[in-house]
Amino acid sequence: MSIRCTTRSRRVVAAVSLAAAAALVVTGCGGDDGGKTNDAGSSSSAKPSEEDKGAGGDTAAGDQVDPNVKLAEIKGASGMLLVINQVKRDTGGFVTVQGEMKNQGDTAVNPSAWAGTETVIVNSNLNSVGGATLVDSAGKKRYYILRDTDGRCLCTTGMSALQPDKSVPVFMQFPAPPNTTTEVDFNLPTFATTKLKISG
């Protein structure tokens, strides 16, 4: 008799536990908010992470930069001007340079020369800024643009000829120099060399 009661009691307890668990699941999954979400942090899914920067080769990487911040203005051939808006050290171990190319001349400028002369970069990154380098004078080391295993650079690529009075945003990612290095020389074919301060 006691064995039957014990078995029946266990069945009742199991049934009640299952019903309580089901009620919790329904409460957690549903709500009377009409499908709306109040998650203020949902914007993070639209914002690329540090690791994602540079994955899309034809656009500027990472956060939007303030176009009013001008860290450097570098003159180039044929009336070109490169305005550097941000030079940032990222947690992934690289430095991202972001700016804007402006054609202040009277004729369209072909961006092919900006890819430099390194065969791997030129062949895999037509009309890019893949020829850019950073030079750590104190550490006596030159840093080339990062690239993936297929030779694609982590930089703006696929640019069309830049027409007069037009501009295009650009970005370039390099291996980060040591944390003690806060200033580097920036080089891009057909442009003057300039010093840039690294933030972050």
C-alpha angles and dihedrals in degrees: 000000000000091000090056091049092049092050092048091048091052091051092051092048091049092050092049091048092051091049091050092049091049091051091052092049092051091048092049095048100043139048141163096253097108093244094302121135127216094195105133090189095061091099089074090078090060093048115079118240124235090263092052095055112116096015092115103063100195101057139051114278131236129351123007110263127219107256089203091065108088113183092170141355113209122192120218139181122295095023096303122153125192114201113197112211101172140015107182134175108220130205091244091072100262141100120233120206115196129182147122133270114218127190106215094166133092100251138052114269122219110221095208094104091059091069089071126215103289104121097218092052096042095048095047100034113043115185094008138129089243093127093072120116138182120218123204100204094186093050092038093228134129121213121207126201114279117252137186126241091274092056095254110146125230091239143085110298139170095045120169124224106291112238124216114282091013129117138195131196116241137187136189130189124206136177107270118253117225116298089249089065109086100159131050138174113247120211130185123168113264091014130097119256116254138179118247129194116222118225127199 
